[in-house]
Amino acid sequence: MARSTHILKSSYYDSVVLMRVASQLKRQDDVTEVAMFMGTEGNHALLAQVDLATVKSKDAGPQDLLIIVVAETEACAERTTQEALRMLTERVSGQDSELDYRPRTLDTALGFLPDATLATLSIPGEFAAREGSRCIDRGLNVFLFSDNVEIEAEISLKNKARKKNLLCMGPDCGTAYINGVGLGFANVIKSGRVGCIAASGTGLQAVVCELDRLGEGVSHGIGVGGRDLSREVNGIMTRYALELLEQDPATEVIVLLSKPPHADVIAMLESLCSVMSTPVVTCFQGARLEGDTFVQASTLDEAAAMAACLVNGSDYVAHSFTEPQRVSALLDRVGNKAAGKRVVGLFTGGTLAKEAQLLLSKDLGFVAKSLEEESTHSVVDLGDDQYTIGRPHPMIAPEARTEKLIELAQNGGFASCGVVLVDLVLGNGSHLDPAGELIESIKILRNSYKLSPEIVAVVIGTEMDPQDVRGQIRGLESSDITVFRSNSEAARYAAMLALPEARTHYMTEAP
Amino acid sequence: MKVDQSPLDKPIRVINIGLESFAEDLRNADIPVIQMDWRPPAGGDLKLIALLDRLAKEA
């Protein structure tokens, strides 16, 4: 095996561009690994951790681009390096032709857009807090997509923003909607009467898409980052968002999404919400609170349905499936083929994975978060740090799931597997054809490995999303993949396939 | 708990620092957006950045 190291001095590229190019080049059969990183301290540590660091690689500084290729021959490694440089050069010259000037400093940018109201930041975490702080100093609200920001820096940023009546959405904020404008990974939706506060990007996407299907829109969707309801951050931005939505004339109901908050934070939220006139629907993933301050939903789609009922003044009726007759017909067709077998969930959305894991474990018992224990049910978040080292998030690059499926097929992981459960998250920022990628991977399983587990997919998207949601669903269904539009329904269906006894419960009673 | 100036009342006009696709999506939705050509300050040297920030504060 040959390994080459190339350093391109003083050439800054953002990580997603680099990961996209690397991911594309890695598809060649004779190439084992392509790592393209800026030579920051963090990246050097990462390269050492995954055993890709070389003697030469240590010479790359934070402004230098580092390309490391592991391939079958030296010639192949060299050819791949040259191809990487060519692809990056093409991108840069493509940018020049757009004729739009790109300021290098924040103050110059503000000179061009003096009435800017918001900054979106998706730069390496080690620099994000500093740039975010500079934006807040200049009176800009901040949408902070970057992760790996220290919690002390998060607290400081949020306090600073709060003092200036500004939002600091994030760090690690994937999605937000302000005044009907989607930021980050956002589905295209219409404006409406439900205001959302979310500590989870895909959670917010699932809720707004379900609201859209129910004919309701969103006034604002304020992202707060995954740690906002921790004891340390103490809900600085959630509190502010609640205050803002309470006085927002367009907002009639608030939906609050988070993993279970710290007990002290719950007490603070209850105290705040008890004096508010706007009803608050909560979905705290697996946590159920005493008291009636909140309207508590168990799942993301239930939170959306409850909110829609509240704005419409209708009664909410709990249900396991919106189309029980269709589900019944599906179950009849599959029969007991997957009974007693393993369910394997491969998710791109972290909150969707967590929700599926919680729902499956209610019926199936222990559900692992990794694929290591071959005999147990598993639900894996492929967006988790351990799967995304040096590669794009699987919502951008769903081939990560294809690789995992093939790896499982090769090492016998499908021996006891009866059901594969997956998510496809559409919208701006996401891959333009996740269904196409999934269909190809299932074809490989069926044709090359003669494996035919039941494939169950949840599609999170709206009619206005760039991917053509109907086309995506049509493609999946014509490839014999069962599609649901709500994550909880997909998980319940998967549970019923593996445990036929659960059918009596779900097909006759509310969840 | 009345908030005097709500950030939700202002029209969205964006400075995008980082992923260009975020700016493209906003542009497609007719939102005014400036894409910055951001690079790590001070050559990405975190100690030097901290020093520069301290000097700027003192000045």
Boltz contact constraints between the chains, C-beta under 6 A:
constraints:
  - contact:
      token1: [A, 12]
      token2: [B, 39]
      max_distance: 6.0
  - contact:
      token1: [A, 14]
      token2: [B, 18]
      max_distance: 6.0
  - contact:
      token1: [A, 16]
      token2: [B, 19]
      max_distance: 6.0
  - contact:
      token1: [A, 40]
      token2: [B, 44]
      max_distance: 6.0
  - contact:
      token1: [A, 62]
      token2: [B, 40]
      max_distance: 6.0
  - contact:
      token1: [A, 62]
      token2: [B, 43]
      max_distance: 6.0
  - contact:
      token1: [A, 62]
      token2: [B, 44]
      max_distance: 6.0
  - contact:
      token1: [A, 63]
      token2: [B, 43]
      max_distance: 6.0
  - contact:
      token1: [A, 63]
      token2: [B, 44]
      max_distance: 6.0
  - contact:
      token1: [A, 102]
      token2: [B, 35]
      max_distance: 6.0
  - contact:
      token1: [A, 102]
      token2: [B, 37]
      max_distance: 6.0
  - contact:
      token1: [A, 103]
      token2: [B, 36]
      max_distance: 6.0
  - contact:
      token1: [A, 104]
      token2: [B, 37]
      max_distance: 6.0
  - contact:
      token1: [A, 109]
      token2: [B, 15]
      max_distance: 6.0
  - contact:
      token1: [A, 109]
      token2: [B, 34]
      max_distance: 6.0
  - contact:
      token1: [A, 109]
      token2: [B, 36]
      max_distance: 6.0
  - contact:
      token1: [A, 112]
      token2: [B, 34]
      max_distance: 6.0
  - contact:
      token1: [A, 113]
      token2: [B, 13]
      max_distance: 6.0
  - contact:
      token1: [A, 113]
      token2: [B, 34]
      max_distance: 6.0
  - contact:
      token1: [A, 115]
      token2: [B, 13]
      max_distance: 6.0
  - contact:
      token1: [A, 116]
      token2: [B, 13]
      max_distance: 6.0
  - contact:
      token1: [A, 116]
      token2: [B, 15]
      max_distance: 6.0
  - contact:
      token1: [A, 117]
      token2: [B, 10]
      max_distance: 6.0
  - contact:
      token1: [A, 117]
      token2: [B, 12]
      max_distance: 6.0
  - contact:
      token1: [A, 117]
      token2: [B, 13]
      max_distance: 6.0
  - contact:
      token1: [A, 118]
      token2: [B, 12]
      max_distance: 6.0
  - contact:
      token1: [A, 118]
      token2: [B, 14]
      max_distance: 6.0
  - contact:
      token1: [A, 119]
      token2: [B, 15]
      max_distance: 6.0
  - contact:
      token1: [A, 120]
      token2: [B, 14]
      max_distance: 6.0
  - contact:
      token1: [A, 120]
      token2: [B, 16]
      max_distance: 6.0
  - contact:
      token1: [A, 120]
      token2: [B, 22]
      max_distance: 6.0
  - contact:
      token1: [A, 121]
      token2: [B, 17]
      max_distance: 6.0
  - contact:
      token1: [A, 121]
      token2: [B, 18]
      max_distance: 6.0
  - contact:
      token1: [A, 122]
      token2: [B, 18]
      max_distance: 6.0
  - contact:
      token1: [A, 122]
      token2: [B, 19]
      max_distance: 6.0
  - contact:
      token1: [A, 123]
      token2: [B, 17]
      max_distance: 6.0
  - contact:
      token1: [A, 123]
      token2: [B, 18]
      max_distance: 6.0
  - contact:
      token1: [A, 123]
      token2: [B, 38]
      max_distance: 6.0
  - contact:
      token1: [A, 127]
      token2: [B, 40]
      max_distance: 6.0
  - contact:
      token1: [A, 141]
      token2: [B, 7]
      max_distance: 6.0
  - contact:
      token1: [A, 165]
      token2: [B, 5]
      max_distance: 6.0
  - contact:
      token1: [A, 166]
      token2: [B, 7]
      max_distance: 6.0
  - contact:
      token1: [A, 167]
      token2: [B, 7]
      max_distance: 6.0
  - contact:
      token1: [A, 178]
      token2: [B, 12]
      max_distance: 6.0
  - contact:
      token1: [A, 179]
      token2: [B, 12]
      max_distance: 6.0
  - contact:
      token1: [A, 181]
      token2: [B, 12]
      max_distance: 6.0
  - contact:
      token1: [A, 181]
      token2: [B, 31]
      max_distance: 6.0
  - contact:
      token1: [A, 220]
      token2: [B, 8]
      max_distance: 6.0
  - contact:
      token1: [A, 243]
      token2: [B, 1]
      max_distance: 6.0
  - contact:
      token1: [A, 243]
      token2: [B, 3]
      max_distance: 6.0
  - contact:
      token1: [A, 244]
      token2: [B, 3]
      max_distance: 6.0
  - contact:
      token1: [A, 244]
      token2: [B, 6]
      max_distance: 6.0
  - contact:
      token1: [A, 244]
      token2: [B, 8]
      max_distance: 6.0
  - contact:
      token1: [A, 248]
      token2: [B, 8]
      max_distance: 6.0
  - contact:
      token1: [A, 428]
      token2: [B, 25]
      max_distance: 6.0
